[in-house]
């Protein structure tokens, strides 16, 4: 809007200046024609009253006073020339101001081929015009030359026009600025509301639609936003429902699979035991004892599976207490040192002082056991298997690192090691690291993995110091 107003003002002033210039040029042209005609009539009037014997040489005597009178009346310089172009007399004594002593060749050639007025050279604000003067016998007595001073464009009139027009455009400019500010502020205000609502959009929370009653472009945008918001809520709810159903379905499949494995040997053993009883085998008692042992072992496996799924549900972490992370880690390492005598343990990074944090000792011990169990399995086939354990306090956090030089984890598998059912071992439920991550997160800690295939794995657990 402001640009249009400024361009309008500029265009108006340009057109007004051009119009004034053209009007002034037209006025000067018409004025020159009128003055020429008046001079020509005056000269002809004088010539008509002269005798037939009047010749060119008599022009200075007859017209010297007359041309001065005409020059004063019409405000023009007048000069009379011989037919050959030589100056006879003029109204001004200063020939350097424009009245030539003799006419140029171009002017003479133009006069010889035309009976009309001939315009000569243009001297800035003045213009020269020439025509032939004839006697009663139509014989050329001489040439008249007049020099006319153009009237300059009066800037005062244009300045007056500008002074009257400028306040109007100033008012239009100020009014346009005010209207533009009001409109832009209203537009930006509504857009900022939409921007803030989009920035605060959280699919997990109930969102309130934007209230906007105007039926304009912003209203259409708000309507589209509200419609998309409603669609988003329905989509999120549907996705959450499918996710819950998928999680329960996956969990049911995992539980069924894990329970089915221990039940298979129990079922086979019972069938063999029944057949031995029917056949009255002499080793029935031995078979019964072996089957009871197998049943006991498989029941332990089922109990461990139930415990794993119970841990995955994060049951039992409601009560927190101050525990020594270093002491819990040493306890877990001592148990695995006895269970894995072929593994070389390196605990030089362990500190002697206590590292206190808020947590649950049984659950933290379970987390350390899961990580160490995976490390022991990783170095099982390595000739010089080594597991390094360290615990230190780094600023406000306790850092525990468990490193092995085992088979490592492929890069494409590192993003899935904390997912349920994912395992690189031939046995197990695939819930060890999932449970470990759940325990660590509930203790306000973090767990990260860094591994290189065939070179080993490092798991870093971090906890807040209490």
C-alpha positions as CSV (number, residue, x, y, z in Angstrom):
1,X,0.0,0.0,0.0
2,X,2.8,2.4,0.9
3,X,4.7,1.6,-2.3
4,X,1.6,2.2,-4.4
5,X,1.1,5.6,-2.8
6,X,4.7,6.6,-3.3
7,X,4.6,5.5,-6.9
8,X,1.3,7.3,-7.5
9,X,2.9,10.5,-6.1
10,X,6.0,10.1,-8.3
11,X,3.9,9.4,-11.3
12,X,1.6,12.3,-10.7
13,X,4.5,14.7,-10.4
14,X,6.2,13.4,-13.5
15,X,3.0,13.7,-15.6
16,X,2.3,17.2,-14.2
17,X,5.9,18.3,-15.1
18,X,5.6,16.8,-18.6
19,X,2.3,18.4,-19.2
20,X,3.6,21.8,-18.0
21,X,6.6,21.5,-20.3
22,X,4.5,20.6,-23.3
23,X,2.1,23.4,-22.6
24,X,5.0,25.9,-22.4
25,X,6.4,24.6,-25.6
26,X,3.1,24.9,-27.4
27,X,2.6,28.4,-26.0
28,X,6.1,29.5,-27.2
29,X,5.4,28.1,-30.6
30,X,2.0,29.9,-31.0
31,X,3.4,33.1,-29.6
32,X,6.3,33.1,-32.0
33,X,3.9,32.6,-35.0
34,X,1.8,35.5,-33.8
35,X,4.7,37.8,-33.4
36,X,6.2,36.8,-36.8
37,X,2.8,37.5,-38.5
38,X,2.6,40.9,-36.8
39,X,6.1,41.9,-37.8
40,X,5.4,40.6,-41.4
41,X,2.2,42.7,-41.7
42,X,3.9,45.8,-40.3
43,X,6.7,45.5,-42.9
44,X,4.3,44.8,-45.7
45,X,2.2,47.7,-44.6
46,X,5.2,50.0,-44.8
47,X,6.4,48.5,-48.2
48,X,3.0,49.1,-49.7
49,X,3.3,52.8,-49.1
50,X,6.7,53.1,-50.6
51,X,7.3,54.2,-54.3
52,X,8.0,51.7,-57.0
53,X,11.5,53.0,-57.2
54,X,12.3,51.6,-53.7
55,X,15.3,49.3,-53.8
56,X,17.2,47.1,-51.4
57,X,19.9,49.7,-50.8
58,X,17.1,52.0,-49.4
59,X,16.1,49.6,-46.7
60,X,18.4,50.9,-43.9
61,X,17.1,54.4,-44.4
62,X,13.4,53.4,-44.5
63,X,13.4,50.8,-41.9
64,X,16.0,51.6,-39.3
65,X,13.6,53.4,-37.0
66,X,10.7,51.1,-38.0
67,X,12.4,47.8,-37.0
68,X,13.5,49.3,-33.7
69,X,9.9,50.3,-33.0
70,X,8.7,46.8,-34.0
71,X,11.4,45.1,-31.9
72,X,10.4,47.1,-28.8
73,X,6.7,46.4,-29.3
74,X,7.0,42.7,-29.9
75,X,10.1,42.0,-27.6
76,X,12.1,40.5,-30.5
77,X,15.4,41.2,-32.2
78,X,14.8,42.1,-35.9
79,X,17.4,42.2,-38.7
80,X,17.1,42.9,-42.4
81,X,19.4,41.3,-44.9
82,X,20.1,41.7,-48.6
83,X,18.8,38.9,-50.9
84,X,22.4,37.7,-51.0
85,X,22.4,37.3,-47.2
86,X,24.4,40.4,-46.1
87,X,23.2,42.3,-43.1
88,X,21.6,45.7,-43.9
89,X,20.2,46.9,-40.5
90,X,19.1,45.4,-37.2
91,X,17.3,46.5,-34.1
92,X,20.3,45.8,-31.8
93,X,23.8,47.2,-32.1
94,X,25.4,44.0,-30.5
95,X,25.7,41.6,-33.5
96,X,27.3,39.0,-31.2
97,X,24.1,38.3,-29.4
98,X,22.5,36.5,-32.4
99,X,22.1,38.8,-35.4
100,X,24.7,37.5,-37.9
101,X,26.5,39.8,-40.3
102,X,25.7,37.4,-43.1
103,X,23.3,34.5,-43.3
104,X,24.6,30.9,-43.5
105,X,24.6,28.9,-46.7
106,X,22.0,26.5,-45.3
107,X,19.5,29.3,-44.6
108,X,20.1,30.8,-48.0
109,X,19.5,27.5,-49.8
110,X,16.4,26.9,-47.8
111,X,15.0,30.4,-48.6
112,X,15.7,30.0,-52.3
113,X,13.6,26.8,-52.5
114,X,10.7,27.9,-50.3
115,X,8.5,30.9,-49.8
116,X,7.6,29.9,-46.2
117,X,9.3,30.9,-43.1
118,X,12.6,29.1,-42.3
119,X,13.7,28.3,-38.8
120,X,17.4,28.8,-38.3
121,X,19.8,27.7,-35.6
122,X,18.5,27.2,-32.0
123,X,20.4,29.1,-29.4
124,X,19.2,27.5,-26.1
125,X,16.3,29.7,-25.0
126,X,16.1,31.7,-28.3
127,X,15.1,30.7,-31.8
128,X,15.7,32.4,-35.2
129,X,13.2,32.6,-38.1
130,X,13.8,34.0,-41.6
131,X,11.5,34.8,-44.6
132,X,11.7,36.8,-47.8
133,X,10.4,40.3,-48.1
134,X,8.9,41.2,-51.5
135,X,7.8,44.5,-53.1
136,X,4.6,45.2,-55.0
137,X,6.0,43.5,-58.1
138,X,6.7,40.3,-56.1
139,X,10.5,40.9,-56.3
140,X,12.6,39.9,-53.3
141,X,13.9,43.1,-51.7
142,X,15.5,41.4,-48.7
143,X,15.4,38.9,-46.0
144,X,13.9,39.4,-42.5
145,X,15.4,37.6,-39.6
146,X,13.9,37.7,-36.1
147,X,15.2,36.2,-32.9
148,X,12.6,35.2,-30.3
149,X,13.3,34.6,-26.7
150,X,11.4,31.6,-25.4
151,X,9.5,32.0,-22.2
152,X,11.1,29.7,-19.5
153,X,9.0,27.3,-17.7
154,X,7.7,29.0,-14.6
155,X,8.7,26.9,-11.7
156,X,6.7,29.0,-9.4
157,X,3.4,27.7,-10.9
158,X,4.6,24.1,-10.7
159,X,5.8,24.7,-7.1
160,X,2.4,26.0,-6.2
161,X,0.8,22.9,-7.7
162,X,3.1,20.7,-5.8
163,X,2.6,22.6,-2.5
164,X,-1.2,22.0,-2.9
165,X,-0.9,18.3,-3.9
166,X,1.9,17.3,-1.4
167,X,-0.2,17.6,1.8
168,X,-2.9,15.3,0.2
169,X,-0.3,12.7,-0.5
170,X,1.3,13.1,2.9
171,X,-2.1,12.4,4.5
172,X,-2.6,9.4,2.2
173,X,0.9,8.1,3.1
174,X,0.2,8.5,6.8
175,X,-3.2,7.0,6.5
176,X,-1.8,4.1,4.5
177,X,0.9,3.5,7.1
178,X,-1.8,3.4,9.9
179,X,-4.1,1.1,7.9
180,X,-1.2,-1.2,6.9
181,X,0.0,-1.4,10.6
182,X,-3.5,-2.3,11.8
183,X,-4.0,-4.9,9.1
184,X,-0.6,-6.4,9.4
185,X,-0.8,-6.5,13.2
186,X,-4.1,-8.3,13.1
187,X,-2.9,-10.7,10.5
188,X,0.4,-11.4,12.3
189,X,-1.4,-11.8,15.6
190,X,-3.7,-14.5,14.2
191,X,-0.8,-16.2,12.5
192,X,1.3,-16.2,15.7
193,X,-1.6,-17.8,17.6
194,X,-1.7,-20.6,15.0
195,X,2.1,-20.9,15.1
196,X,2.2,-21.2,18.9
197,X,-0.6,-23.8,18.9
198,X,1.3,-25.8,16.3
199,X,4.5,-25.5,18.3
200,X,2.8,-26.7,21.5
201,X,1.1,-29.6,19.6
202,X,1.6,-32.8,21.5
203,X,-0.2,-35.9,20.1
204,X,-0.1,-37.5,23.6
205,X,-2.2,-34.7,25.1
206,X,-5.8,-33.5,24.4
207,X,-5.6,-30.4,22.2
208,X,-8.2,-27.6,22.2
209,X,-9.3,-26.3,18.7
210,X,-8.6,-22.7,17.9
211,X,-11.6,-20.4,18.1
212,X,-11.9,-18.0,15.2
213,X,-15.2,-16.7,14.0
214,X,-14.3,-14.6,10.9
215,X,-14.8,-16.2,7.5
216,X,-11.6,-15.0,5.8
217,X,-8.4,-16.6,4.7
218,X,-7.2,-16.9,8.3
219,X,-10.5,-18.5,9.1
220,X,-10.0,-21.1,6.4
221,X,-6.6,-21.8,7.7
222,X,-7.9,-22.2,11.2
223,X,-10.7,-24.5,10.0
224,X,-8.1,-26.7,8.2
225,X,-6.0,-26.8,11.4
226,X,-8.9,-27.8,13.6
227,X,-9.9,-30.5,11.1
228,X,-6.4,-31.9,11.0
229,X,-6.2,-31.7,14.8
230,X,-9.3,-33.8,15.1
231,X,-8.0,-36.2,12.5
232,X,-4.7,-36.4,14.3
233,X,-6.4,-37.3,17.6
234,X,-8.4,-40.0,15.9
235,X,-5.3,-41.4,14.2
236,X,-3.2,-41.3,17.4
237,X,-5.9,-43.1,19.3
238,X,-6.2,-45.7,16.6
239,X,-2.4,-46.2,16.4
240,X,-2.2,-46.4,20.2
241,X,-4.9,-49.1,20.2
242,X,-3.1,-51.0,17.5
243,X,0.2,-50.6,19.3
244,X,-1.3,-52.0,22.5
245,X,-2.9,-54.9,20.7
246,X,0.3,-55.6,18.9
247,X,2.3,-55.5,22.2
248,X,-0.1,-57.8,23.9
249,X,-0.1,-60.1,20.9
250,X,3.7,-60.2,20.8
251,X,3.9,-60.7,24.5
252,X,1.4,-63.6,24.3
253,X,3.4,-65.2,21.5
254,X,6.6,-64.8,23.5
255,X,5.1,-66.3,26.7
256,X,3.6,-69.2,24.8
257,X,6.9,-69.9,23.0
258,X,9.0,-69.7,26.2
259,X,6.5,-71.9,28.1
260,X,6.3,-74.4,25.3
261,X,10.0,-75.2,25.4
262,X,10.2,-76.5,29.0
263,X,6.9,-78.4,28.6
264,X,8.1,-80.4,25.7
265,X,10.7,-82.4,27.7
266,X,8.3,-82.8,30.5
267,X,5.7,-84.3,28.2
268,X,8.2,-86.6,26.5
269,X,9.5,-87.8,29.8
270,X,6.0,-88.5,31.1
271,X,5.2,-90.5,28.0
272,X,8.4,-92.5,28.3
273,X,7.7,-93.1,32.0
274,X,4.1,-94.3,31.3
275,X,5.4,-96.7,28.6
276,X,8.1,-98.1,31.0
277,X,5.4,-98.6,33.7
278,X,3.2,-100.4,31.2
279,X,6.1,-102.6,30.1
280,X,7.2,-103.2,33.7
281,X,10.7,-102.2,32.9
282,X,13.2,-103.1,35.6
283,X,14.8,-99.6,35.4
284,X,11.5,-97.9,36.1
285,X,12.6,-96.5,39.4
286,X,15.7,-95.0,37.8
287,X,13.7,-93.6,35.0
288,X,11.3,-92.0,37.6
289,X,14.1,-90.3,39.4
290,X,15.6,-89.0,36.1
291,X,12.2,-87.7,35.0
292,X,11.6,-86.0,38.4
293,X,15.0,-84.3,38.1
294,X,14.1,-83.1,34.5
295,X,10.7,-81.9,35.7
296,X,12.4,-80.0,38.6
297,X,14.9,-78.3,36.2
298,X,12.2,-77.3,33.7
299,X,10.0,-75.9,36.6
300,X,13.0,-73.8,37.5
301,X,13.2,-72.6,33.9
302,X,9.5,-71.8,34.0
303,X,10.0,-69.9,37.2
304,X,12.9,-67.9,35.7
305,X,10.7,-67.1,32.6
306,X,8.0,-65.8,34.9
307,X,10.5,-63.8,36.8
308,X,11.8,-62.2,33.6
309,X,8.4,-61.2,32.5
310,X,7.6,-59.9,36.0
311,X,10.8,-57.8,35.8
312,X,9.8,-56.5,32.4
313,X,6.6,-55.2,34.0
314,X,8.7,-53.2,36.4
315,X,7.2,-54.6,39.6
316,X,9.0,-53.9,42.9
317,X,10.7,-50.6,42.2
318,X,8.3,-48.4,44.1
319,X,10.6,-48.2,47.2
320,X,14.0,-46.7,46.8
321,X,17.0,-46.7,49.2
322,X,20.6,-45.6,49.3
323,X,22.8,-48.3,47.9
324,X,26.5,-48.6,47.1
325,X,26.9,-49.2,43.4
326,X,30.5,-50.3,43.8
327,X,29.6,-52.9,46.4
328,X,26.8,-54.3,44.3
329,X,29.0,-54.5,41.2
330,X,31.8,-56.3,43.2
331,X,29.2,-58.8,44.4
332,X,28.0,-59.5,40.9
333,X,31.6,-59.8,39.6
334,X,32.6,-62.2,42.4
335,X,29.7,-64.5,41.5
336,X,30.7,-64.6,37.8
337,X,34.4,-65.0,38.5
338,X,33.5,-68.4,40.2
339,X,31.2,-69.4,37.4
340,X,33.6,-68.5,34.6
341,X,37.1,-69.5,35.7
342,X,38.5,-69.4,32.1
343,X,37.7,-65.7,31.7
344,X,40.4,-63.2,32.8
345,X,38.8,-60.4,34.9
346,X,40.2,-56.9,35.0
347,X,38.8,-54.7,37.8
348,X,41.6,-52.1,38.0
349,X,39.1,-49.4,37.3
350,X,37.1,-50.2,40.5
351,X,37.2,-47.7,43.3
352,X,37.5,-48.6,47.0
353,X,35.2,-45.9,48.3
354,X,31.4,-46.2,48.2
355,X,29.4,-44.7,45.4
356,X,26.0,-44.0,46.7
357,X,22.8,-43.6,44.7
358,X,19.0,-44.0,45.2
359,X,17.8,-47.4,43.9
360,X,16.9,-51.0,44.6
361,X,19.8,-53.4,45.4
362,X,18.1,-56.6,44.1
363,X,17.1,-54.9,40.9
364,X,20.5,-53.3,40.3
365,X,22.2,-56.6,41.0
366,X,19.9,-58.2,38.4
367,X,20.9,-55.6,35.9
368,X,24.6,-56.1,36.5
369,X,24.1,-59.9,36.3
370,X,22.4,-59.6,32.9
371,X,25.2,-57.4,31.5
372,X,28.0,-59.7,32.9
373,X,26.1,-62.8,31.7
374,X,26.1,-61.4,28.2
375,X,29.8,-60.5,28.5
376,X,30.7,-64.0,29.6
377,X,28.8,-65.5,26.7
378,X,30.4,-63.1,24.3
379,X,34.0,-64.2,25.3
380,X,33.2,-67.9,25.6
381,X,34.7,-68.8,22.2
382,X,37.6,-66.4,22.5
383,X,41.1,-67.9,23.2
384,X,42.1,-65.1,25.6
385,X,38.7,-63.8,26.8
386,X,38.8,-60.8,29.0
387,X,36.2,-58.7,30.8
388,X,37.1,-55.3,32.2
389,X,34.9,-53.8,34.9
390,X,35.2,-50.2,36.2
391,X,33.2,-47.8,38.4
392,X,34.0,-44.2,39.0
393,X,32.4,-40.9,40.0
394,X,32.5,-38.3,37.2
395,X,30.9,-35.1,38.4
396,X,27.3,-35.6,39.5
397,X,27.1,-39.1,38.0
398,X,28.3,-42.6,38.7
399,X,29.7,-44.3,35.6
400,X,30.0,-48.1,35.3
401,X,31.7,-49.6,32.3
402,X,31.7,-53.3,31.5
403,X,33.9,-54.1,28.5
404,X,34.6,-57.5,26.8
405,X,36.8,-58.5,23.8
406,X,34.2,-61.0,22.5
407,X,32.5,-61.4,19.2
408,X,30.9,-57.9,19.4
409,X,27.7,-56.8,17.8
410,X,27.1,-55.9,14.2
411,X,26.4,-52.3,13.4
412,X,22.9,-53.1,12.0
413,X,22.0,-55.0,15.2
414,X,23.1,-52.4,17.7
415,X,19.8,-50.5,17.5
416,X,17.8,-53.5,18.4
417,X,19.6,-55.0,21.4
418,X,17.3,-53.4,23.9
419,X,14.1,-54.6,22.1
420,X,12.1,-57.6,23.5
421,X,12.7,-61.0,21.9
422,X,16.0,-59.8,20.3
423,X,18.9,-62.0,21.2
424,X,22.2,-63.1,19.6
425,X,22.4,-66.2,21.8
426,X,21.0,-69.7,20.9
427,X,19.2,-69.8,24.3
428,X,17.3,-67.3,26.4
429,X,14.2,-65.2,26.3
430,X,15.8,-62.2,24.7
431,X,14.6,-60.1,27.6
432,X,17.8,-59.6,29.5
433,X,18.9,-56.3,28.2
434,X,15.3,-55.1,27.9
435,X,14.9,-55.7,31.6
436,X,18.2,-54.1,32.3
437,X,17.3,-51.0,30.4
438,X,13.9,-50.8,32.2
439,X,15.6,-51.2,35.6
440,X,18.2,-48.5,34.9
441,X,15.6,-46.1,33.5
442,X,13.5,-46.4,36.6
443,X,16.5,-45.6,38.7
444,X,16.9,-42.3,36.7
445,X,19.9,-43.7,34.9
446,X,21.0,-44.4,31.3
447,X,22.6,-47.3,29.5
448,X,24.5,-47.1,26.2
449,X,26.2,-49.6,24.1
450,X,29.4,-49.3,22.0
451,X,30.5,-52.3,20.0
452,X,32.6,-53.3,17.0
453,X,32.1,-56.7,15.4
454,X,34.8,-59.3,16.2
455,X,36.5,-56.7,18.6
456,X,34.2,-56.6,21.6
457,X,31.5,-54.6,23.3
458,X,31.3,-51.9,26.0
459,X,28.2,-51.1,28.0
460,X,28.1,-47.9,29.9
461,X,25.7,-47.4,32.8
462,X,25.2,-44.0,34.3
463,X,23.4,-43.1,37.6
464,X,22.9,-39.9,39.6
465,X,24.9,-39.5,42.8
466,X,22.7,-39.3,45.8
